[in-house]
Amino acid sequence: MKVKEFFAKTELSCEHCGENLLANPASGIIVTWRSEQNSPNGKEIYQKAYYCCKGECDKEMTKKSKAVGLIYSGWEDLSVYFNPLTYINKNVLWMDAINQGVTFKPAAFDKMINLFTVAFTETSRELTSKEAEEVKDRLENGIDPML
C-alpha cells in the first residue's frame, strides 16, 4: 500500500494559477512573509506562507503580499522538501525555529504542515541517484550541516 493512501490531502497547487506543483516540484517554491512587528520574545512572526510557480506567479503573489504590508522573509525550492534526506533536515530546522520562539499565524502554519505532510508522502521511499548526488553536493558545500 502506498503512503499517499493514508492521507486525505496530497496535493500542492500554485496559489496564483492553480498548477499542480507535485508534477514538477523544481518548478515551484514556498515563500514566507512576516509581519513588521516581532513577537513579545523578539522573534519573527510568520504571517503568510504560500506555494507558487517560479517567475510570473511569484511576482504576482509578491505584489499581493507587499500590498498588505507584509515583509518578505524568504523562499525555497519545493524540490528540497521532496528529497528524503533534505526533507528531514528541513523538518528539524523549522522545529528548531519554533523551539527558538519563532511564531506562525495559523494560515502560515497550516501551509507548512501541509507541505511537510505532502512531501512525506513523496519522500517515504529510497533515494534516486539524482537525489543522492544532490545530497552529496549539499553536504560538500555546507548547505545542510545537520545531515
C-alpha positions as CSV (number, residue, x, y, z in Angstrom):
1,M,0.0,0.0,0.0
2,K,1.3,3.5,-0.8
3,V,1.8,6.0,1.9
4,K,-0.4,8.5,0.0
5,E,-3.4,6.3,0.6
6,F,-3.3,7.2,4.3
7,F,-3.6,10.9,3.8
8,A,-6.7,12.8,2.7
9,K,-4.9,15.7,1.1
10,T,-1.8,15.0,-1.0
11,E,-1.7,18.0,-3.4
12,L,0.3,21.1,-3.7
13,S,-1.0,23.8,-6.0
14,C,0.3,27.2,-7.1
15,E,-1.7,29.7,-5.1
16,H,-1.8,32.0,-8.2
17,C,-2.5,29.9,-11.2
18,G,-3.5,26.6,-9.6
19,E,-0.9,24.5,-11.3
20,N,-0.1,21.1,-9.7
21,L,3.4,21.6,-8.3
22,L,3.8,17.9,-7.4
23,A,4.1,17.2,-11.1
24,N,7.4,19.1,-11.1
25,P,8.4,20.3,-7.6
26,A,11.5,22.0,-9.0
27,S,9.1,24.4,-10.8
28,G,7.7,25.7,-7.5
29,I,8.7,27.5,-4.4
30,I,7.5,28.1,-0.9
31,V,7.6,31.7,0.1
32,T,7.3,33.1,3.6
33,W,6.3,36.5,4.8
34,R,6.4,38.0,8.2
35,S,4.7,40.9,10.0
36,E,6.5,44.1,10.7
37,Q,6.2,43.5,14.4
38,N,8.1,40.8,16.3
39,S,6.5,38.6,19.0
40,P,6.9,39.7,22.6
41,N,10.0,37.5,22.8
42,G,11.6,39.5,20.0
43,K,11.3,36.7,17.4
44,E,9.7,36.8,13.9
45,I,6.0,36.2,13.3
46,Y,5.4,34.4,10.1
47,Q,2.2,35.9,8.8
48,K,1.9,34.2,5.5
49,A,3.3,31.2,3.5
50,Y,2.3,30.0,0.1
51,Y,3.4,27.8,-2.8
52,C,3.7,29.1,-6.3
53,C,5.3,28.7,-9.6
54,K,8.7,30.4,-10.1
55,G,8.6,33.5,-12.3
56,E,5.4,35.3,-13.1
57,C,3.2,33.7,-10.4
58,D,5.8,34.5,-7.8
59,K,5.9,38.1,-9.0
60,E,2.1,38.4,-8.8
61,M,2.0,36.8,-5.3
62,T,4.8,39.1,-4.1
63,K,2.8,42.2,-5.2
64,K,-0.2,41.0,-3.2
65,S,1.8,40.3,-0.1
66,K,3.6,43.7,-0.2
67,A,0.2,45.5,-0.8
68,V,-1.0,44.3,2.6
69,G,2.2,45.4,4.3
70,L,4.0,42.1,4.8
71,I,7.8,41.8,4.9
72,Y,9.4,39.3,2.7
73,S,11.2,36.6,4.7
74,G,12.4,34.1,2.0
75,W,11.8,31.4,-0.5
76,E,12.9,27.9,-1.1
77,D,12.6,25.4,-3.9
78,L,9.9,22.9,-3.2
79,S,12.2,20.2,-4.5
80,V,14.4,20.5,-1.4
81,Y,11.4,19.2,0.6
82,F,10.9,16.2,-1.7
83,N,14.3,14.6,-1.2
84,P,14.2,12.1,1.6
85,L,17.3,13.3,3.3
86,T,16.9,17.1,2.9
87,Y,13.2,16.6,3.9
88,I,14.2,15.6,7.4
89,N,16.7,18.4,7.6
90,K,14.1,21.0,6.7
91,N,11.7,19.5,9.2
92,V,14.3,19.7,12.0
93,L,15.3,23.3,11.1
94,W,11.7,24.5,11.2
95,M,11.1,22.7,14.5
96,D,14.2,24.4,15.8
97,A,12.9,27.8,14.7
98,I,9.7,27.2,16.6
99,N,11.7,26.0,19.6
100,Q,13.7,29.2,19.5
101,G,10.4,31.2,19.7
102,V,9.5,32.0,16.1
103,T,5.7,32.3,15.8
104,F,3.4,31.3,13.0
105,K,0.0,32.7,12.4
106,P,-2.5,29.8,11.8
107,A,-2.7,30.2,8.0
108,A,1.1,30.2,7.6
109,F,1.5,27.2,10.0
110,D,-1.2,25.3,8.0
111,K,0.8,25.8,4.8
112,M,4.0,24.4,6.4
113,I,2.1,21.4,7.9
114,N,0.6,20.7,4.5
115,L,4.0,21.0,2.8
116,F,5.6,18.5,5.3
117,T,2.7,16.1,5.0
118,V,2.6,16.1,1.2
119,A,6.3,15.9,1.0
120,F,6.4,13.0,3.3
121,T,4.1,11.0,1.0
122,E,6.6,11.6,-1.8
123,T,9.8,11.1,0.3
124,S,9.0,7.9,2.1
125,R,10.9,5.8,-0.4
126,E,14.6,5.2,-1.4
127,L,16.7,7.9,-2.9
128,T,17.0,8.3,-6.6
129,S,20.6,8.6,-8.0
130,K,19.9,12.2,-8.7
131,E,18.7,12.9,-5.2
132,A,21.8,11.1,-3.8
133,E,24.0,13.4,-5.9
134,E,22.1,16.5,-4.7
135,V,22.6,15.4,-1.0
136,K,26.3,14.9,-1.7
137,D,26.6,18.3,-3.2
138,R,24.7,20.0,-0.3
139,L,26.9,18.2,2.2
140,E,30.1,19.1,0.4
141,N,29.0,22.8,0.1
142,G,27.9,23.0,3.8
143,I,24.3,23.7,2.8
144,D,22.8,21.1,5.1
145,P,25.2,20.7,8.0
146,M,22.7,18.5,10.0
147,L,22.7,15.6,7.6
